[in-house]
Amino acid sequence: MKTTPRATSAEFTKTEDFTQGMKLEYDGMFGHVNFIGQEYITLTLCNPNKTDRTRDVNLLVHPWNWNKLKIVPVLELVEHP
C-alpha cells in the first residue's frame, strides 16, 4: 500500500530554521531545500539527471511566503518477511 505523507505546519521566520535537504511542501509542490539565503530559499522539485545539476527544477521562495511552507515527514519502508 502506498501512502502519502501528511505535511505538518511549522513556523519559518529566519534562515536558521532551514537545513539543506529538508523535505518541504509549498502550495501542493514537494521538494527539498537546496539553497538557503537571506533573500530567499530554493526547493528542488525535480532533478532528472543526478550528474548534471544544471537541469534541476528549483522553486524560489521569498521570506514573505515562508509561512506557506510545511515540513514533510520522511517515511521509512520496512519489509516484513
Secondary structure, 3 states (H helix, E strand, C coil): CCCCCCCEECCCCCHHHCCCCCEEEECCEEEEEEEECCCCEEEEEECCCCCCHHHCEEEEECHHHHHHEEECCCCCCCCCC
